[in-house]
Structures are given as structure tokens and as C-alpha cells.
Amino acid sequence: MSDFNSLETLAIKIQENRRTLKSIDASLADVNLRLHDIPLQRSTESTFAKMIGITYDDRFTELETVQKELNIQLKEVEQLIDKQTEDFLSTITSENMVIPLDTEPVVQDGKTIYRYRDEKKFENVFVILSELLGLSSPIVVKDVLLSPTEIVIAEKDEFDAKQKFISTFSEIQNTLLIKKRN
């Protein structure tokens, strides 16, 4: 079953892997810098080491090995993020997507407000969804505000609000399906 709870778990994994990717990228940048500096300093450092009677510790080969390992890790994490993002897209665009909204909305100031069941919050779903749509969170489409804590529809009639929500979510799914194909 496709639901926001499984999407939240997947979105958390995507975000964790993105943090891992940034860490690997930072380590790789450091190794690349040191690899760049070694040939520039090798002559001076080896001559100086010889002059003071110690062995020059040329770490070039060791750093090259670390660089290769980091590049492999980087590719693996990138591929994992791509797969997880693809899974996220497949789940959210599924015809069987279940959004756990309370069945009783609150009508306030001419708006119908649906909160998620059990007062759940879907922060990570909306981080990824916003990125995929190229919008900021909360997402506003056709008088419907989708946020991690609630759905607010600019309509006081509950039936009309449901129709607007269905139409808006359908439009979001169609937009994501187009992105998925590209």
C-alpha cells in the first residue's frame, strides 16, 4: 500500500543519504586538495627530510587509494539516492496513494482544514515533494495549501473542498509523473 507513512520513512532515508553524500564529498575534496599539493611540495619535503636524516613519508599512493574508495562510495550513495527518489516518485504517484487525513475537517474562516490522523506530521515528505515540484513548503496549488501538518482548502463547503483537493492532488501526481518520465 502506498501511504504517507511509508513516504515519510523513505524521505528520511533520502535526507540521511544526502547528508552522507555531502560528508563523502567534503572528504573527497580534502583528499583531492592534498593530492594536488603533494607533487608541488614533494621535491622540497623529500630534500628537507633527507637533509635532516629522516625518511620522507610520501602519502601519494595512500591518498590515491583513499580517493578511489571515496569515489566508489560517492557513486554508490548517489545511485542509492536516485533509487530512493525514484521509489518516492512511484509511491506518491500511485493510484493507491493513501493520505491519512482525519475524516472530520474543521471549517474556519471560509476554509476547510484537514489534519492528518493521530496528529502526524510529514516534514520529510514535504521537503522532498517541494524539491521535486520546484516549490517551497507549504505547497500551494489552486487554493489548496498542503503542509506537513494539514491540508487547507479555500472552500467552506466540505463537498466542494473534497473536489478541489482531489483535483489538486491529481494535478500534483500528473506533474510528478512527467518528471518521473524525464
PyMOL commands that set and color helices and strands:
alter all, ss='L'
color gray80, all
select helices_A, chain A and resi 4-51+60-92+117-119+123-133+158-181
alter helices_A, ss='H'
color red, helices_A
select strands_A, chain A and resi 106-108+111-115+139-141+144-146+150-153
alter strands_A, ss='S'
color yellow, strands_A
deselect
rebuild
show_as cartoon
